[in-house]
Amino acid sequence: DEMERYGGLPALPSGSGKTVSPEEREAFEEKMASIWKQRQEEIQNVQEEFMADMPKMLLQRIRHVKGYLENPREHRETLLQDRLAAKQEESSDNEDNAHVVSDIVEVLKDVEYHVTDV
């Protein structure tokens, strides 16, 4: 269960019909705030890990499509040059090379793949 990672939900302050003491209420609120804060940090970390480059990748793909539509021949030549440059830089382990695409169909498939989860 996911809540086990947080030590479970705190038990409601027992009161059996009585009002809850300020100390019990404060302890309960602190535990809930701690769980909420931890969960928000985890969500932010996941978003940063998987979504950090999304705007950059989408802008790059839009530029490819726009360039192709404006001048298909010139754009194909540019894509070929980019592909050759990426192959030459592979030995330097450049992470940006993983995002170099080689033709308009690949660009469109890549855009479709990335926006299906957005």
N, C-alpha and C positions, 0 to 999 in steps of 0.2 A: 504494500500500500504506500502511496506517495507520501502521506502524512507521517509515516514512520520515520522518514528522514529528518523531520523536524521535531521528533519526540512526541508526535501525536498532538491532537488538539488539547488545550488545557481543559481540565474539568471545570464545569460551571461552579461558581462558589456556592457551597451548600448554605441553605438558609431555611429550609423547611417552613416557608411562609414568612419568615422574618426578613427584614432588610439585610442587605449584604454590607459587611463592614467596609470602610474605606480601604483598609489594607488588602482585603481579599479582592476587591474590585481593581485596585491598582496592580496587584500581581497578575490578575487575569488579563488586564489591558496591556501590560508590558509584554507578556508572553505572546499575545495575539499580534502586537506591533512587531515583535521580533520575527515571528513567522512570516508576516507580510513583507517585511524588509528583505529577509533572506530570499523569499520567492521572487520579489521584484528584481533583485540582483541577478538571480538565475535567468529570468526572462530576458533581461538586458544583455547578459553574456551570450545567450543563444542568438538573439537578434544581431548582435555585433558580429558574431562568428559567421553566420549564414547570410546576412543581408548587407554587410559592410560595403561590398563592391557592386551591389545591384545597380545603383544609379550610374556609376561609372560604366558598367557593362552595357546598360541599356542605351546610354548616350552614344557609346561607341557603335553599337549596332544600328542606331538611328542614322548616324553619320554614314555608315556603310550603305544602307538602303538609299538614303538621299543621294549620295555620290553615284551609286549605280543608276538611279533613275535619271540623273542629270546627264551623265555621259557613260554609258555602259562599257564601251571599249577602254577608255582611259581608266575607269575604275577597276576593271579586271586586271589591267597591267599593274596598277597600284597594289591590288591584293596579292598578286604573284610576287611582287617585290617584298611586300610585308612577310609573306610566307618564307621566302628565301632568307630574309634577315632573321626571322625567328628561328629557323633551322640552324643558322650560324651561331646564334646566341644560346642555343640549347645547352651547349657545353658549359656556359657560365651559370646555369641553373636560374635563369631569370623567370620569376613566377608569372610575369605578364604574358609570357609566351603561350601559356595555356589558354589565353583568351583571344589569340589571333585566329581569325576565321579565314577561310580561303575562297568562298564563293557566296553568291547571293542566297542560294538555297540553304546553305549552312547557316547563314546569318538569320534567315527567317525561321528556321527550325530552332535555333538557339533562342531567339526572342520568344517564340511560342513556349518553349520549355520553361524559361525563366518567369514569364508572366502568368503561367497557370497557377502558381502558388501565391501570387500577390493579390 
